[in-house]
Amino acid sequence: MTNVLVVYDRSAGRLLDEQEFEHRRDAFAARFETEKRYRDHANVEVVVLSAKSRADLLRTHARYFLSLDELAARMARTS
């Protein structure tokens, strides 16, 4: 299982930070500390994503990890 803390700037559409944790509890502890740092940034999203593998996260939550151009290209291939 992989647990990834993601800090994402929604207005810029880009990943600000990403940290991987072996244990979910450690990822959530880091999330709460990170949320404190970004509390005055309304467009910044702080989340913990968990999946069996990084490949699964890339498939299910691609918007956090791919650029807008990469997302558009992926969508064009699937339609």
C-alpha positions in Angstrom: 0.0 0.0 0.0 1.2 3.5 -0.8 0.1 6.6 1.0 0.9 9.9 -0.7 0.5 13.4 0.7 -0.3 15.8 -2.1 -0.2 19.6 -2.0 -1.9 20.9 -5.1 -2.5 24.5 -6.3 -5.9 24.4 -8.0 -5.6 27.9 -9.5 -2.3 27.1 -11.1 -3.2 23.5 -11.9 0.1 22.2 -10.5 1.6 19.9 -7.9 3.4 21.9 -5.2 4.7 19.0 -3.1 4.4 15.2 -2.9 5.6 12.9 -0.1 5.2 9.1 0.1 4.6 7.4 3.5 4.7 3.7 4.4 2.1 4.1 7.1 -1.3 5.9 6.6 -1.2 7.4 10.1 2.1 9.1 9.3 0.7 10.5 6.1 -2.3 12.0 8.0 -0.1 13.5 10.7 1.9 15.2 7.9 -1.3 16.3 6.2 -2.5 18.0 9.4 0.8 19.8 9.8 0.8 20.8 6.1 -2.8 22.1 6.3 -1.7 24.5 9.0 1.0 26.0 6.7 -1.5 26.5 3.9 -4.5 27.6 5.9 -4.4 31.1 4.3 -4.2 29.8 0.8 -7.8 29.0 -0.4 -6.6 27.5 -3.7 -4.3 25.0 -2.2 -5.6 21.5 -1.6 -3.9 19.1 0.8 -4.9 15.5 0.6 -3.7 12.0 1.4 -4.2 9.4 -1.4 -3.9 5.7 -0.7 -3.7 2.9 -3.2 -2.1 -0.5 -3.8 0.5 1.1 -6.0 1.6 4.4 -7.5 0.4 3.3 -10.9 -3.1 3.0 -9.4 -2.9 6.5 -8.1 -1.8 7.8 -11.5 -4.8 6.1 -13.0 -7.4 7.2 -10.5 -6.0 10.7 -9.5 -4.1 11.8 -12.6 -5.1 15.4 -12.2 -2.7 15.8 -9.3 0.3 14.3 -11.1 -0.1 15.2 -14.8 0.0 18.6 -16.5 -3.1 19.9 -18.2 -1.6 19.1 -21.6 -0.9 15.5 -20.5 -4.5 15.2 -19.1 -5.9 16.5 -22.4 -3.8 14.0 -24.4 -4.9 11.1 -22.2 -8.6 12.1 -22.6 -8.2 12.3 -26.4 -6.8 8.8 -26.5 -9.7 7.4 -24.5 -12.5 9.0 -26.5 
